Amino acid sequence: MTASGERFNPNAMTAAHKTLPLGSRVRVTNPRTGESVTVRINDRGPYIGGRCLDLSTAAFAAIGNTSAGVMRVRYEVLVR
């Protein structure tokens, strides 16, 4: 279960963020490729130092190679 009360779906375009309101829409961009994806914040985290977002598998795959595990991104809050 996510902080929003919904079941986590790795195929959905969602992400976790520590402080943004649940339901916020965020555009996440891979600066190396320029590819971007819009995700909905539905959970809290990540709780690892230096990380700002935890993307679902589908969202990560849309902008990068999931085998990398971690990537540097830019993000812009579209709707709070």
C-alpha positions in Angstrom: 0.0 0.0 0.0 1.1 3.5 -0.7 0.7 6.6 1.5 -2.3 7.6 -0.6 -4.0 4.3 0.3 -3.8 2.8 -3.1 -2.0 -0.4 -4.0 1.4 0.1 -5.5 1.3 -0.5 -9.3 4.8 -0.7 -10.9 3.1 -0.2 -14.3 1.5 3.2 -13.4 3.1 6.6 -13.9 3.6 7.4 -10.2 6.3 8.4 -7.8 7.1 9.0 -4.2 8.3 12.3 -2.8 8.9 13.3 0.8 6.9 16.6 1.0 4.8 17.3 -2.1 1.1 16.9 -1.6 -0.3 13.5 -2.6 -1.9 13.8 -6.0 0.6 16.4 -7.3 1.6 16.1 -10.9 5.3 16.3 -11.7 7.2 16.4 -15.0 10.5 14.4 -14.6 13.2 14.8 -17.2 16.3 12.9 -17.9 18.8 15.7 -18.7 21.1 13.4 -20.7 18.4 12.4 -23.2 15.8 15.1 -22.8 13.1 12.5 -22.4 10.4 13.3 -19.9 7.4 11.7 -18.2 4.6 13.1 -16.1 3.9 11.3 -12.8 1.5 11.5 -10.0 2.8 11.6 -6.4 1.1 8.8 -4.5 3.6 7.8 -1.9 6.2 9.2 0.6 9.9 8.7 0.2 12.6 8.0 -0.8 14.4 7.9 2.6 17.9 7.5 1.2 20.1 10.6 1.4 20.5 12.6 -1.8 17.4 11.2 -3.5 14.4 13.4 -4.2 12.0 11.0 -6.1 11.3 7.3 -6.3 9.8 6.6 -9.7 7.7 3.5 -10.5 9.3 1.0 -12.8 7.2 2.2 -15.8 8.0 5.9 -15.2 11.7 5.1 -14.9 11.7 3.0 -18.0 10.0 5.8 -20.0 13.0 8.1 -19.5 15.9 5.7 -18.9 17.3 2.2 -18.6 15.9 0.5 -15.6 19.1 -1.5 -15.2 20.9 1.7 -14.1 18.8 1.7 -10.9 19.5 5.4 -10.2 19.7 8.4 -12.5 20.1 12.2 -12.1 16.9 14.0 -13.2 15.3 17.4 -13.3 11.7 17.8 -12.1 9.1 20.5 -12.3 5.9 20.5 -10.3 2.9 21.0 -12.7 0.0 20.7 -10.3 0.0 20.7 -6.5 
